[in-house]
Amino acid sequence: MDKPKKEPVILHQSQGSKLCLNCGFPNRNTDTQCMYCRTSLIEDSGLFNWIRQTYYVLRWRWQLKQKRDSLESNPPIYRSFGFFVLGVILSAIGIFVFTSAISQNSFSSGLIAILLMGYGVVTLKTLFSSK
């Protein structure tokens, strides 16, 4: 097997980015202005700068969590309807294949039918269950 041509990318925040002290948006180290709010990214050192940067990091993470929670708690109606239709179709196909497998004495078709019914039931269960 050949060696990969590129090095793997580390997914956590690296030292190649810095946060805007005004809005908390992550920017590249080479940027002189924030890409979001256009404030200057010239850093001053010291305890006050560290406290302010920590505050903006925590505020940015809290805002992202609030947006994610609001999207997860109230999914769009078309997505819920799509999952409902998918669950019903998978269950119906599973029942149909299972009845034909019983009439033909086919073990492998019966296993496939049970798998389809299981996927349909799990899809419907996750749709109607609350977190």
Phi and psi in radians as a Rosetta constraint file:
Dihedral C 1 N 2 CA 2 C 2 CIRCULARHARMONIC -1.297 0.35
Dihedral N 2 CA 2 C 2 N 3 CIRCULARHARMONIC 2.711 0.35
Dihedral C 2 N 3 CA 3 C 3 CIRCULARHARMONIC -1.294 0.35
Dihedral N 3 CA 3 C 3 N 4 CIRCULARHARMONIC 2.549 0.35
Dihedral C 3 N 4 CA 4 C 4 CIRCULARHARMONIC -1.139 0.35
Dihedral N 4 CA 4 C 4 N 5 CIRCULARHARMONIC 2.541 0.35
Dihedral C 4 N 5 CA 5 C 5 CIRCULARHARMONIC -1.362 0.35
Dihedral N 5 CA 5 C 5 N 6 CIRCULARHARMONIC -0.417 0.35
Dihedral C 5 N 6 CA 6 C 6 CIRCULARHARMONIC -2.068 0.35
Dihedral N 6 CA 6 C 6 N 7 CIRCULARHARMONIC 2.646 0.35
Dihedral C 6 N 7 CA 7 C 7 CIRCULARHARMONIC -1.322 0.35
Dihedral N 7 CA 7 C 7 N 8 CIRCULARHARMONIC 2.568 0.35
Dihedral C 7 N 8 CA 8 C 8 CIRCULARHARMONIC -1.119 0.35
Dihedral N 8 CA 8 C 8 N 9 CIRCULARHARMONIC 2.539 0.35
Dihedral C 8 N 9 CA 9 C 9 CIRCULARHARMONIC -1.587 0.35
Dihedral N 9 CA 9 C 9 N 10 CIRCULARHARMONIC 2.307 0.35
Dihedral C 9 N 10 CA 10 C 10 CIRCULARHARMONIC -1.415 0.35
Dihedral N 10 CA 10 C 10 N 11 CIRCULARHARMONIC 2.296 0.35
Dihedral C 10 N 11 CA 11 C 11 CIRCULARHARMONIC -1.470 0.35
Dihedral N 11 CA 11 C 11 N 12 CIRCULARHARMONIC -0.393 0.35
Dihedral C 11 N 12 CA 12 C 12 CIRCULARHARMONIC -1.367 0.35
Dihedral N 12 CA 12 C 12 N 13 CIRCULARHARMONIC 2.922 0.35
Dihedral C 12 N 13 CA 13 C 13 CIRCULARHARMONIC -1.140 0.35
Dihedral N 13 CA 13 C 13 N 14 CIRCULARHARMONIC 2.209 0.35
Dihedral C 13 N 14 CA 14 C 14 CIRCULARHARMONIC -1.715 0.35
Dihedral N 14 CA 14 C 14 N 15 CIRCULARHARMONIC 3.140 0.35
Dihedral C 14 N 15 CA 15 C 15 CIRCULARHARMONIC -1.352 0.35
Dihedral N 15 CA 15 C 15 N 16 CIRCULARHARMONIC 0.017 0.35
Dihedral C 15 N 16 CA 16 C 16 CIRCULARHARMONIC -1.435 0.35
Dihedral N 16 CA 16 C 16 N 17 CIRCULARHARMONIC 0.106 0.35
Dihedral C 16 N 17 CA 17 C 17 CIRCULARHARMONIC -2.411 0.35
Dihedral N 17 CA 17 C 17 N 18 CIRCULARHARMONIC 2.699 0.35
Dihedral C 17 N 18 CA 18 C 18 CIRCULARHARMONIC -2.388 0.35
Dihedral N 18 CA 18 C 18 N 19 CIRCULARHARMONIC 2.694 0.35
Dihedral C 18 N 19 CA 19 C 19 CIRCULARHARMONIC -1.661 0.35
Dihedral N 19 CA 19 C 19 N 20 CIRCULARHARMONIC 2.509 0.35
Dihedral C 19 N 20 CA 20 C 20 CIRCULARHARMONIC -1.221 0.35
Dihedral N 20 CA 20 C 20 N 21 CIRCULARHARMONIC 2.357 0.35
Dihedral C 20 N 21 CA 21 C 21 CIRCULARHARMONIC -1.395 0.35
Dihedral N 21 CA 21 C 21 N 22 CIRCULARHARMONIC -0.149 0.35
Dihedral C 21 N 22 CA 22 C 22 CIRCULARHARMONIC -1.623 0.35
Dihedral N 22 CA 22 C 22 N 23 CIRCULARHARMONIC -0.855 0.35
Dihedral C 22 N 23 CA 23 C 23 CIRCULARHARMONIC -2.034 0.35
Dihedral N 23 CA 23 C 23 N 24 CIRCULARHARMONIC -0.259 0.35
Dihedral C 23 N 24 CA 24 C 24 CIRCULARHARMONIC 1.507 0.35
Dihedral N 24 CA 24 C 24 N 25 CIRCULARHARMONIC 0.142 0.35
Dihedral C 24 N 25 CA 25 C 25 CIRCULARHARMONIC -1.262 0.35
Dihedral N 25 CA 25 C 25 N 26 CIRCULARHARMONIC 2.345 0.35
Dihedral C 25 N 26 CA 26 C 26 CIRCULARHARMONIC -1.299 0.35
Dihedral N 26 CA 26 C 26 N 27 CIRCULARHARMONIC 2.295 0.35
Dihedral C 26 N 27 CA 27 C 27 CIRCULARHARMONIC -2.214 0.35
Dihedral N 27 CA 27 C 27 N 28 CIRCULARHARMONIC 2.842 0.35
Dihedral C 27 N 28 CA 28 C 28 CIRCULARHARMONIC -1.255 0.35
Dihedral N 28 CA 28 C 28 N 29 CIRCULARHARMONIC 2.728 0.35
Dihedral C 28 N 29 CA 29 C 29 CIRCULARHARMONIC -1.155 0.35
Dihedral N 29 CA 29 C 29 N 30 CIRCULARHARMONIC -0.424 0.35
Dihedral C 29 N 30 CA 30 C 30 CIRCULARHARMONIC -1.431 0.35
Dihedral N 30 CA 30 C 30 N 31 CIRCULARHARMONIC -0.209 0.35
Dihedral C 30 N 31 CA 31 C 31 CIRCULARHARMONIC -1.291 0.35
Dihedral N 31 CA 31 C 31 N 32 CIRCULARHARMONIC 2.493 0.35
Dihedral C 31 N 32 CA 32 C 32 CIRCULARHARMONIC -1.799 0.35
Dihedral N 32 CA 32 C 32 N 33 CIRCULARHARMONIC -0.330 0.35
Dihedral C 32 N 33 CA 33 C 33 CIRCULARHARMONIC -2.206 0.35
Dihedral N 33 CA 33 C 33 N 34 CIRCULARHARMONIC 2.625 0.35
Dihedral C 33 N 34 CA 34 C 34 CIRCULARHARMONIC -1.159 0.35
Dihedral N 34 CA 34 C 34 N 35 CIRCULARHARMONIC 2.375 0.35
Dihedral C 34 N 35 CA 35 C 35 CIRCULARHARMONIC -1.275 0.35
Dihedral N 35 CA 35 C 35 N 36 CIRCULARHARMONIC -0.282 0.35
Dihedral C 35 N 36 CA 36 C 36 CIRCULARHARMONIC -1.702 0.35
Dihedral N 36 CA 36 C 36 N 37 CIRCULARHARMONIC -0.910 0.35
Dihedral C 36 N 37 CA 37 C 37 CIRCULARHARMONIC -1.951 0.35
Dihedral N 37 CA 37 C 37 N 38 CIRCULARHARMONIC -0.023 0.35
Dihedral C 37 N 38 CA 38 C 38 CIRCULARHARMONIC 1.104 0.35
Dihedral N 38 CA 38 C 38 N 39 CIRCULARHARMONIC 0.459 0.35
Dihedral C 38 N 39 CA 39 C 39 CIRCULARHARMONIC -1.531 0.35
Dihedral N 39 CA 39 C 39 N 40 CIRCULARHARMONIC 2.807 0.35
Dihedral C 39 N 40 CA 40 C 40 CIRCULARHARMONIC -1.221 0.35
Dihedral N 40 CA 40 C 40 N 41 CIRCULARHARMONIC 2.473 0.35
Dihedral C 40 N 41 CA 41 C 41 CIRCULARHARMONIC -1.828 0.35
Dihedral N 41 CA 41 C 41 N 42 CIRCULARHARMONIC 0.341 0.35
Dihedral C 41 N 42 CA 42 C 42 CIRCULARHARMONIC -1.201 0.35
Dihedral N 42 CA 42 C 42 N 43 CIRCULARHARMONIC 2.169 0.35
Dihedral C 42 N 43 CA 43 C 43 CIRCULARHARMONIC -1.606 0.35
Dihedral N 43 CA 43 C 43 N 44 CIRCULARHARMONIC 2.442 0.35
Dihedral C 43 N 44 CA 44 C 44 CIRCULARHARMONIC -1.944 0.35
Dihedral N 44 CA 44 C 44 N 45 CIRCULARHARMONIC 2.590 0.35
Dihedral C 44 N 45 CA 45 C 45 CIRCULARHARMONIC -1.727 0.35
Dihedral N 45 CA 45 C 45 N 46 CIRCULARHARMONIC 2.881 0.35
Dihedral C 45 N 46 CA 46 C 46 CIRCULARHARMONIC 2.225 0.35
Dihedral N 46 CA 46 C 46 N 47 CIRCULARHARMONIC 3.093 0.35
Dihedral C 46 N 47 CA 47 C 47 CIRCULARHARMONIC -1.195 0.35
Dihedral N 47 CA 47 C 47 N 48 CIRCULARHARMONIC -0.695 0.35
Dihedral C 47 N 48 CA 48 C 48 CIRCULARHARMONIC -1.078 0.35
Dihedral N 48 CA 48 C 48 N 49 CIRCULARHARMONIC -0.731 0.35
Dihedral C 48 N 49 CA 49 C 49 CIRCULARHARMONIC -1.103 0.35
Dihedral N 49 CA 49 C 49 N 50 CIRCULARHARMONIC -0.731 0.35
Dihedral C 49 N 50 CA 50 C 50 CIRCULARHARMONIC -1.130 0.35
Dihedral N 50 CA 50 C 50 N 51 CIRCULARHARMONIC -0.743 0.35
Dihedral C 50 N 51 CA 51 C 51 CIRCULARHARMONIC -1.124 0.35
Dihedral N 51 CA 51 C 51 N 52 CIRCULARHARMONIC -0.767 0.35
Dihedral C 51 N 52 CA 52 C 52 CIRCULARHARMONIC -1.133 0.35
Dihedral N 52 CA 52 C 52 N 53 CIRCULARHARMONIC -0.740 0.35
Dihedral C 52 N 53 CA 53 C 53 CIRCULARHARMONIC -1.144 0.35
Dihedral N 53 CA 53 C 53 N 54 CIRCULARHARMONIC -0.705 0.35
Dihedral C 53 N 54 CA 54 C 54 CIRCULARHARMONIC -1.085 0.35
Dihedral N 54 CA 54 C 54 N 55 CIRCULARHARMONIC -0.726 0.35
Dihedral C 54 N 55 CA 55 C 55 CIRCULARHARMONIC -1.051 0.35
Dihedral N 55 CA 55 C 55 N 56 CIRCULARHARMONIC -0.803 0.35
Dihedral C 55 N 56 CA 56 C 56 CIRCULARHARMONIC -1.201 0.35
Dihedral N 56 CA 56 C 56 N 57 CIRCULARHARMONIC -0.591 0.35
Dihedral C 56 N 57 CA 57 C 57 CIRCULARHARMONIC -1.111 0.35
Dihedral N 57 CA 57 C 57 N 58 CIRCULARHARMONIC -0.828 0.35
Dihedral C 57 N 58 CA 58 C 58 CIRCULARHARMONIC -1.145 0.35
Dihedral N 58 CA 58 C 58 N 59 CIRCULARHARMONIC -0.672 0.35
Dihedral C 58 N 59 CA 59 C 59 CIRCULARHARMONIC -1.158 0.35
Dihedral N 59 CA 59 C 59 N 60 CIRCULARHARMONIC -0.707 0.35
Dihedral C 59 N 60 CA 60 C 60 CIRCULARHARMONIC -1.090 0.35
Dihedral N 60 CA 60 C 60 N 61 CIRCULARHARMONIC -0.802 0.35
Dihedral C 60 N 61 CA 61 C 61 CIRCULARHARMONIC -1.118 0.35
Dihedral N 61 CA 61 C 61 N 62 CIRCULARHARMONIC -0.695 0.35
Dihedral C 61 N 62 CA 62 C 62 CIRCULARHARMONIC -1.118 0.35
Dihedral N 62 CA 62 C 62 N 63 CIRCULARHARMONIC -0.724 0.35
Dihedral C 62 N 63 CA 63 C 63 CIRCULARHARMONIC -1.136 0.35
Dihedral N 63 CA 63 C 63 N 64 CIRCULARHARMONIC -0.714 0.35
Dihedral C 63 N 64 CA 64 C 64 CIRCULARHARMONIC -1.114 0.35
Dihedral N 64 CA 64 C 64 N 65 CIRCULARHARMONIC -0.689 0.35
Dihedral C 64 N 65 CA 65 C 65 CIRCULARHARMONIC -1.154 0.35
Dihedral N 65 CA 65 C 65 N 66 CIRCULARHARMONIC -0.683 0.35
Dihedral C 65 N 66 CA 66 C 66 CIRCULARHARMONIC -1.115 0.35
Dihedral N 66 CA 66 C 66 N 67 CIRCULARHARMONIC -0.727 0.35
Dihedral C 66 N 67 CA 67 C 67 CIRCULARHARMONIC -1.139 0.35
Dihedral N 67 CA 67 C 67 N 68 CIRCULARHARMONIC -0.754 0.35
Dihedral C 67 N 68 CA 68 C 68 CIRCULARHARMONIC -1.119 0.35
Dihedral N 68 CA 68 C 68 N 69 CIRCULARHARMONIC -0.730 0.35
Dihedral C 68 N 69 CA 69 C 69 CIRCULARHARMONIC -1.156 0.35
Dihedral N 69 CA 69 C 69 N 70 CIRCULARHARMONIC -0.641 0.35
Dihedral C 69 N 70 CA 70 C 70 CIRCULARHARMONIC -1.220 0.35
Dihedral N 70 CA 70 C 70 N 71 CIRCULARHARMONIC -0.590 0.35
Dihedral C 70 N 71 CA 71 C 71 CIRCULARHARMONIC -1.257 0.35
Dihedral N 71 CA 71 C 71 N 72 CIRCULARHARMONIC -0.668 0.35
Dihedral C 71 N 72 CA 72 C 72 CIRCULARHARMONIC -1.283 0.35
Dihedral N 72 CA 72 C 72 N 73 CIRCULARHARMONIC -0.578 0.35
Dihedral C 72 N 73 CA 73 C 73 CIRCULARHARMONIC -1.346 0.35
Dihedral N 73 CA 73 C 73 N 74 CIRCULARHARMONIC -0.419 0.35
Dihedral C 73 N 74 CA 74 C 74 CIRCULARHARMONIC -2.330 0.35
Dihedral N 74 CA 74 C 74 N 75 CIRCULARHARMONIC 1.352 0.35
Dihedral C 74 N 75 CA 75 C 75 CIRCULARHARMONIC -1.223 0.35
Dihedral N 75 CA 75 C 75 N 76 CIRCULARHARMONIC 2.668 0.35
Dihedral C 75 N 76 CA 76 C 76 CIRCULARHARMONIC -1.087 0.35
Dihedral N 76 CA 76 C 76 N 77 CIRCULARHARMONIC 2.646 0.35
Dihedral C 76 N 77 CA 77 C 77 CIRCULARHARMONIC -1.152 0.35
Dihedral N 77 CA 77 C 77 N 78 CIRCULARHARMONIC -0.604 0.35
Dihedral C 77 N 78 CA 78 C 78 CIRCULARHARMONIC -1.172 0.35
Dihedral N 78 CA 78 C 78 N 79 CIRCULARHARMONIC -0.561 0.35
Dihedral C 78 N 79 CA 79 C 79 CIRCULARHARMONIC -1.210 0.35
Dihedral N 79 CA 79 C 79 N 80 CIRCULARHARMONIC -0.760 0.35
Dihedral C 79 N 80 CA 80 C 80 CIRCULARHARMONIC -1.104 0.35
Dihedral N 80 CA 80 C 80 N 81 CIRCULARHARMONIC -0.743 0.35
Dihedral C 80 N 81 CA 81 C 81 CIRCULARHARMONIC -1.121 0.35
Dihedral N 81 CA 81 C 81 N 82 CIRCULARHARMONIC -0.696 0.35
Dihedral C 81 N 82 CA 82 C 82 CIRCULARHARMONIC -1.096 0.35
Dihedral N 82 CA 82 C 82 N 83 CIRCULARHARMONIC -0.756 0.35
Dihedral C 82 N 83 CA 83 C 83 CIRCULARHARMONIC -1.153 0.35
Dihedral N 83 CA 83 C 83 N 84 CIRCULARHARMONIC -0.641 0.35
Dihedral C 83 N 84 CA 84 C 84 CIRCULARHARMONIC -1.108 0.35
Dihedral N 84 CA 84 C 84 N 85 CIRCULARHARMONIC -0.823 0.35
Dihedral C 84 N 85 CA 85 C 85 CIRCULARHARMONIC -1.094 0.35
Dihedral N 85 CA 85 C 85 N 86 CIRCULARHARMONIC -0.749 0.35
Dihedral C 85 N 86 CA 86 C 86 CIRCULARHARMONIC -1.071 0.35
Dihedral N 86 CA 86 C 86 N 87 CIRCULARHARMONIC -0.762 0.35
Dihedral C 86 N 87 CA 87 C 87 CIRCULARHARMONIC -1.115 0.35
Dihedral N 87 CA 87 C 87 N 88 CIRCULARHARMONIC -0.738 0.35
Dihedral C 87 N 88 CA 88 C 88 CIRCULARHARMONIC -1.168 0.35
Dihedral N 88 CA 88 C 88 N 89 CIRCULARHARMONIC -0.750 0.35
Dihedral C 88 N 89 CA 89 C 89 CIRCULARHARMONIC -1.130 0.35
Dihedral N 89 CA 89 C 89 N 90 CIRCULARHARMONIC -0.790 0.35
Dihedral C 89 N 90 CA 90 C 90 CIRCULARHARMONIC -1.087 0.35
Dihedral N 90 CA 90 C 90 N 91 CIRCULARHARMONIC -0.726 0.35
Dihedral C 90 N 91 CA 91 C 91 CIRCULARHARMONIC -1.150 0.35
Dihedral N 91 CA 91 C 91 N 92 CIRCULARHARMONIC -0.743 0.35
Dihedral C 91 N 92 CA 92 C 92 CIRCULARHARMONIC -1.133 0.35
Dihedral N 92 CA 92 C 92 N 93 CIRCULARHARMONIC -0.744 0.35
Dihedral C 92 N 93 CA 93 C 93 CIRCULARHARMONIC -1.126 0.35
Dihedral N 93 CA 93 C 93 N 94 CIRCULARHARMONIC -0.696 0.35
Dihedral C 93 N 94 CA 94 C 94 CIRCULARHARMONIC -1.086 0.35
Dihedral N 94 CA 94 C 94 N 95 CIRCULARHARMONIC -0.740 0.35
Dihedral C 94 N 95 CA 95 C 95 CIRCULARHARMONIC -1.145 0.35
Dihedral N 95 CA 95 C 95 N 96 CIRCULARHARMONIC -0.741 0.35
Dihedral C 95 N 96 CA 96 C 96 CIRCULARHARMONIC -1.099 0.35
Dihedral N 96 CA 96 C 96 N 97 CIRCULARHARMONIC -0.806 0.35
Dihedral C 96 N 97 CA 97 C 97 CIRCULARHARMONIC -1.156 0.35
Dihedral N 97 CA 97 C 97 N 98 CIRCULARHARMONIC -0.627 0.35
Dihedral C 97 N 98 CA 98 C 98 CIRCULARHARMONIC -1.153 0.35
Dihedral N 98 CA 98 C 98 N 99 CIRCULARHARMONIC -0.735 0.35
Dihedral C 98 N 99 CA 99 C 99 CIRCULARHARMONIC -1.165 0.35
Dihedral N 99 CA 99 C 99 N 100 CIRCULARHARMONIC -0.666 0.35
Dihedral C 99 N 100 CA 100 C 100 CIRCULARHARMONIC -1.239 0.35
Dihedral N 100 CA 100 C 100 N 101 CIRCULARHARMONIC -0.540 0.35
Dihedral C 100 N 101 CA 101 C 101 CIRCULARHARMONIC -1.212 0.35
Dihedral N 101 CA 101 C 101 N 102 CIRCULARHARMONIC -0.627 0.35
Dihedral C 101 N 102 CA 102 C 102 CIRCULARHARMONIC -1.188 0.35
Dihedral N 102 CA 102 C 102 N 103 CIRCULARHARMONIC -0.735 0.35
Dihedral C 102 N 103 CA 103 C 103 CIRCULARHARMONIC -1.201 0.35
Dihedral N 103 CA 103 C 103 N 104 CIRCULARHARMONIC -0.490 0.35
Dihedral C 103 N 104 CA 104 C 104 CIRCULARHARMONIC -1.696 0.35
Dihedral N 104 CA 104 C 104 N 105 CIRCULARHARMONIC -0.037 0.35
Dihedral C 104 N 105 CA 105 C 105 CIRCULARHARMONIC 0.972 0.35
Dihedral N 105 CA 105 C 105 N 106 CIRCULARHARMONIC 0.805 0.35
Dihedral C 105 N 106 CA 106 C 106 CIRCULARHARMONIC -1.844 0.35
Dihedral N 106 CA 106 C 106 N 107 CIRCULARHARMONIC 1.978 0.35
Dihedral C 106 N 107 CA 107 C 107 CIRCULARHARMONIC -1.220 0.35
Dihedral N 107 CA 107 C 107 N 108 CIRCULARHARMONIC -0.772 0.35
Dihedral C 107 N 108 CA 108 C 108 CIRCULARHARMONIC -1.156 0.35
Dihedral N 108 CA 108 C 108 N 109 CIRCULARHARMONIC -0.673 0.35
Dihedral C 108 N 109 CA 109 C 109 CIRCULARHARMONIC -1.155 0.35
Dihedral N 109 CA 109 C 109 N 110 CIRCULARHARMONIC -0.606 0.35
Dihedral C 109 N 110 CA 110 C 110 CIRCULARHARMONIC -1.119 0.35
Dihedral N 110 CA 110 C 110 N 111 CIRCULARHARMONIC -0.714 0.35
Dihedral C 110 N 111 CA 111 C 111 CIRCULARHARMONIC -1.130 0.35
Dihedral N 111 CA 111 C 111 N 112 CIRCULARHARMONIC -0.721 0.35
Dihedral C 111 N 112 CA 112 C 112 CIRCULARHARMONIC -1.113 0.35
Dihedral N 112 CA 112 C 112 N 113 CIRCULARHARMONIC -0.692 0.35
Dihedral C 112 N 113 CA 113 C 113 CIRCULARHARMONIC -1.129 0.35
Dihedral N 113 CA 113 C 113 N 114 CIRCULARHARMONIC -0.736 0.35
Dihedral C 113 N 114 CA 114 C 114 CIRCULARHARMONIC -1.118 0.35
Dihedral N 114 CA 114 C 114 N 115 CIRCULARHARMONIC -0.672 0.35
Dihedral C 114 N 115 CA 115 C 115 CIRCULARHARMONIC -1.096 0.35
Dihedral N 115 CA 115 C 115 N 116 CIRCULARHARMONIC -0.788 0.35
Dihedral C 115 N 116 CA 116 C 116 CIRCULARHARMONIC -1.106 0.35
Dihedral N 116 CA 116 C 116 N 117 CIRCULARHARMONIC -0.766 0.35
Dihedral C 116 N 117 CA 117 C 117 CIRCULARHARMONIC -1.111 0.35
Dihedral N 117 CA 117 C 117 N 118 CIRCULARHARMONIC -0.673 0.35
Dihedral C 117 N 118 CA 118 C 118 CIRCULARHARMONIC -1.095 0.35
Dihedral N 118 CA 118 C 118 N 119 CIRCULARHARMONIC -0.775 0.35
Dihedral C 118 N 119 CA 119 C 119 CIRCULARHARMONIC -1.078 0.35
Dihedral N 119 CA 119 C 119 N 120 CIRCULARHARMONIC -0.716 0.35
Dihedral C 119 N 120 CA 120 C 120 CIRCULARHARMONIC -1.119 0.35
Dihedral N 120 CA 120 C 120 N 121 CIRCULARHARMONIC -0.759 0.35
Dihedral C 120 N 121 CA 121 C 121 CIRCULARHARMONIC -1.175 0.35
Dihedral N 121 CA 121 C 121 N 122 CIRCULARHARMONIC -0.731 0.35
Dihedral C 121 N 122 CA 122 C 122 CIRCULARHARMONIC -1.124 0.35
Dihedral N 122 CA 122 C 122 N 123 CIRCULARHARMONIC -0.681 0.35
Dihedral C 122 N 123 CA 123 C 123 CIRCULARHARMONIC -1.091 0.35
Dihedral N 123 CA 123 C 123 N 124 CIRCULARHARMONIC -0.791 0.35
Dihedral C 123 N 124 CA 124 C 124 CIRCULARHARMONIC -1.180 0.35
Dihedral N 124 CA 124 C 124 N 125 CIRCULARHARMONIC -0.651 0.35
Dihedral C 124 N 125 CA 125 C 125 CIRCULARHARMONIC -1.128 0.35
Dihedral N 125 CA 125 C 125 N 126 CIRCULARHARMONIC -0.785 0.35
Dihedral C 125 N 126 CA 126 C 126 CIRCULARHARMONIC -1.175 0.35
Dihedral N 126 CA 126 C 126 N 127 CIRCULARHARMONIC -0.476 0.35
Dihedral C 126 N 127 CA 127 C 127 CIRCULARHARMONIC -1.225 0.35
Dihedral N 127 CA 127 C 127 N 128 CIRCULARHARMONIC -0.712 0.35
Dihedral C 127 N 128 CA 128 C 128 CIRCULARHARMONIC -1.644 0.35
Dihedral N 128 CA 128 C 128 N 129 CIRCULARHARMONIC -0.163 0.35
Dihedral C 128 N 129 CA 129 C 129 CIRCULARHARMONIC -1.449 0.35
Dihedral N 129 CA 129 C 129 N 130 CIRCULARHARMONIC 2.590 0.35
Dihedral C 129 N 130 CA 130 C 130 CIRCULARHARMONIC -1.865 0.35
Dihedral N 130 CA 130 C 130 N 131 CIRCULARHARMONIC 2.613 0.35
